[in-house]
């Protein structure tokens, strides 16, 4: 599998730390990577629940398809989140609660900035997306029940404790909170 051959630049961790510092280095940051329309509301609801425990939490959300870029910001704003987008605002600020990555080719850089990564396409029967990118960066991975596109590598990460499977959208917020409360477990 050529996806195992991902190159991580030597200065990637330093770049991620610098980005995190601009957002507020101590705040919890999670990413929902490659989301699909059917999962996006579940992600936003999970973030809403998570913010009850972590009011300074930042959600980075990267829709899978470009046609979802613009529509993704609206539900974030309708939930009352201070929302920024990569294309318009360039970066999240210290008070940003939801940052929509509405550009192509930057997902890995944002994965490196996250404490946790939910790899989407896995709540609905889409089959999941590439779990190797966050894993290669040392970012704990969460996946839903549908990971048939990446069965072998997902199973390997689950067996080794580098990933956790959530059974449904409701479990997403609970597992996020549990792992953000326990840095040693992450």
N, C-alpha and C positions, 0 to 999 in steps of 0.2 A: 504494500500500500504506500503510494508516494506521499500520502499525507503525513507519514512518519518522518519525512525528511524536511520538516519545517526548520528553517534557520532563524535563530533568535540572536539579534545583534548584541554585542558585548555591552553596549551602553543602554540597552532597553530598560533595565531596572532603574537606572538613574533618570532616564527620561520620564518614566512613569511616576517616580517619586516627585519630580519637579511639577508635573501636571497635578498630582494629588495635592501638593502644597498650595497651589493656586486655588484649589477647591476647598481647602481646609483639610489638612493632612490627617486629622484624627477622626473625621466623620466616616461613618460606614458607607461604603459604595458597593452597589451590586449592579450587574449588567444582565439584561435580557437580550440575548444574542440571536439574531435571525428569526425574529418573531413573525408570525402569520396573523392574519386578521382575526381568526377565531380565538387566538390566545392573548391578544393584546389587552382586552378588558380584564382578563384574569391577572395579568402582570400588574396592571394599574391598581386593581383591587388589593393585590398582595402588598404593593407598596404603601397603599393607604393604611392597611392594618399594621405594617411594619413601622410606620411613622408614629404610631401610638407609643411604641417602645423606644424608638430611635427618631426623635423629631428632626434631627439634622441629616437623616439618611438621604443619599443621592441615588436615584435610579438612572442608569444609562440604558437607553433602549435603542436597539438597532433593528429596524424592520428588515425582513429578508428581501423584499422586492421594492424597487424604486417607486413604484406607484403607491406604496404605503407610506412613503416618507412624509409627505405633507399631511395626510389625514391622521398620522400618529400624534401630532402635537395637540390636536383638538381635544381628544378625550383626556389627555393629561391636564390640560387647562380646565376642562369642565369639572374635574375632580378638585379643582382649586389649587393645584400644584403650580408653584413658580416654575415655569417651563421655558427652556431655551433650546435652540436647535443649532447644530453645527454650521449649517449653511447661512443662517442669519446672524447668530450671536457669536460664532466661532468657538466659544468655550463656555463651560459651565462657570458660574460664579459661586461664591461662598453661600449665597442664599438660594441657589437653584435647587429645586427638589427633583426635577425630571429633566434630563438632557437627552434630546432625540438626535441620534447619529444619523443624519439624513444625507450622507455622502457615501461614496464607494471607496473601498480599498483601505479603510482606516480601522476596521474592526479589531485587528490584533493589537494595535496601539491602545485601544480603549479596554480591551480584555486585560492588558497588563496593569491597568490602573484599578482594577476591581478587587474587592475582598472575596467575592463569590460570583460565579457565572451560572445563570440558568440558560442552558442551551435549548432553544425553542425548536418548534417543529415536532415536539415530543409529547405535548399535551393532547393534541389532536392526532388522528392517525395519518400523519404526514411522514413519519419515520425518523425524525430527528435530524440534527445537523452535526457538524464536525466538533466532537468533544476534545480532539487532540490539541487544538489551538490553546484553549485555556489551560489544559493540563500541562502542556509544554512550558507554560509561563508560571506554573506553580499555583494556579488559581483553582480552588475547589470547584467542582462541577456539580450542578443539579440538572437532572433530566426527568422528564415525565415518563409515562409507561410505554410510549411508542418510539422505540429506538431501532427499528428494524433496518434502517439505512446504514447504521454503524454498530451492528450487534457485537461483533468481535471486540472492537476497541472499547465500547461502552461496558461490556461484561468484564473486561480486564480492569478497567478503572474502578468498577464497583467492587470487584474481588479484592483489589489492593487498597480500598478505602480512600481512593482519590475522587470518588464521585458518590453521589447519593441519588437514589430514585425517589421521586415523589409520585404518589399514586394519582393525584388529581390537583386541580387548581387550588382548592381549599388548603391543601397541605403546603403549598408553596410558601405562604407567609409564615407559617409555624416553623418550618425547617430553616428558612432564612433567619428568623429571630433566634432560633436555637444556636445556629452556627455563628451568628454575629455576637451572641453572648459568650461564646466559648472559643477564643482565639487558638487555644491549644488544640482543640478538636479540628479546627480549620487547617 
